[in-house]
Protein backbone atom coordinates (compact mmCIF):
# COMPACT_ATOMS: atom_id res chain seq x y z
CA UNK A 1 0.00 0.00 0.00
CA UNK A 2 1.14 3.53 -0.75
CA UNK A 3 1.23 6.36 1.71
CA UNK A 4 -2.03 8.18 2.16
CA UNK A 5 -2.47 11.87 2.76
CA UNK A 6 -4.07 12.84 6.03
CA UNK A 7 -7.56 14.19 5.52
CA UNK A 8 -8.02 17.75 6.73
CA UNK A 9 -11.48 18.99 7.63
CA UNK A 10 -11.70 22.64 6.54
CA UNK A 11 -15.29 23.08 7.73
CA UNK A 12 -14.54 24.17 11.34
CA UNK A 13 -12.19 26.90 10.13
CA UNK A 14 -14.70 28.02 7.49
CA UNK A 15 -17.46 28.19 10.11
CA UNK A 16 -15.27 30.24 12.45
CA UNK A 17 -14.41 32.66 9.66
CA UNK A 18 -18.01 32.91 8.50
CA UNK A 19 -19.30 33.48 12.03
CA UNK A 20 -17.43 36.80 11.93
CA UNK A 21 -19.73 37.81 9.05
CA UNK A 22 -22.81 37.30 11.25
CA UNK A 23 -22.38 39.85 14.06
CA UNK A 24 -26.08 40.62 14.55
CA UNK A 25 -27.01 36.93 14.81
CA UNK A 26 -24.06 36.21 17.12
CA UNK A 27 -24.96 39.14 19.37
CA UNK A 28 -28.62 38.07 19.57
CA UNK A 29 -27.69 34.45 20.35
CA UNK A 30 -25.14 35.48 23.00
CA UNK A 31 -27.68 37.80 24.63
CA UNK A 32 -30.20 34.97 24.70
CA UNK A 33 -27.78 32.52 26.31
CA UNK A 34 -26.98 35.10 28.99
CA UNK A 35 -30.71 35.63 29.66
CA UNK A 36 -31.30 31.89 29.91
CA UNK A 37 -28.33 31.45 32.26
CA UNK A 38 -29.72 34.22 34.46
CA UNK A 39 -33.35 33.02 34.41
CA UNK A 40 -32.57 29.31 34.53
CA UNK A 41 -35.30 28.37 32.05
CA UNK A 42 -36.14 28.61 28.37
CA UNK A 43 -34.02 28.04 25.31
CA UNK A 44 -32.34 29.90 22.48
CA UNK A 45 -33.29 27.53 19.69
CA UNK A 46 -34.66 30.21 17.36
CA UNK A 47 -31.60 32.44 17.79
CA UNK A 48 -29.28 29.45 17.34
CA UNK A 49 -30.96 28.51 14.06
CA UNK A 50 -30.75 32.13 12.87
CA UNK A 51 -27.01 32.06 13.57
CA UNK A 52 -26.57 28.68 11.86
CA UNK A 53 -28.49 29.89 8.81
CA UNK A 54 -26.23 32.93 8.48
CA UNK A 55 -23.04 30.87 8.91
CA UNK A 56 -24.22 28.15 6.51
CA UNK A 57 -25.11 30.76 3.89
CA UNK A 58 -21.49 31.95 4.00
CA UNK A 59 -19.92 28.46 4.22
CA UNK A 60 -21.92 26.77 1.44
CA UNK A 61 -20.18 28.34 -1.58
CA UNK A 62 -16.74 27.68 -0.09
CA UNK A 63 -17.21 24.22 1.44
CA UNK A 64 -16.36 22.12 -1.60
CA UNK A 65 -13.72 24.33 -3.26
CA UNK A 66 -10.79 22.48 -1.66
CA UNK A 67 -11.91 18.94 -2.45
CA UNK A 68 -9.91 16.90 -4.92
N, C-alpha and C positions, 0 to 999 in steps of 0.2 A: 504494500500500500504506500502511496505517496503521502507527503506531508499535506495537511489540510490547514487552510487559513482559519484563524479564530474568527468566529462570527461576532460582529459588533452591532449592538442594538442602538441605533441613532435616535430612536423615538423619545427616550427620556430627555435628551439634550434639546431636541426640537420642541418638546412640550415646555421645557423651562424657558427657552427663548421666546416662544409664542405667548407664554403667560405674561410676559412684559408688555405685549401689545394689547392686553385686556385689563387696563388699570381700573376701569369703572366696575367691571364684574368682580375683579379681585377684591376691591375695596368693599363692595356690597357683601360678598361672601365672608370676608374677615369680620366685618361689623356684625353679621348674623352669628358667626361662631362665638364672638365675644358676648353677645346678648344671651345666647343659649347657655354658655358657661355660667353667666351671672344668674340667670333665672332657674337653671337646672331642668328645664323641660322644653320640648319643641324640637324642631329640626331645621336644617338649612338646605333641604333637598332642592328646592326651586332655585336658590342662588347657586348651588353647586352645579346644577345642570346648565344654568346660564353661563357660568364660567367654563365648563367643559365644552359647550357649544362654540364659544368664542375661540378657545384654544384649538379645538378640532378644525375649525374653519381656517385657521392659520396653518396648521400642521398638514392638512390633507394634500395640498399641492406639492409639498416638499417631501412627503413621507417615502415615496418610492423612487426618488431621483437617484439615490446612491446604490440601488440594487443592481447587481450584475445580471 
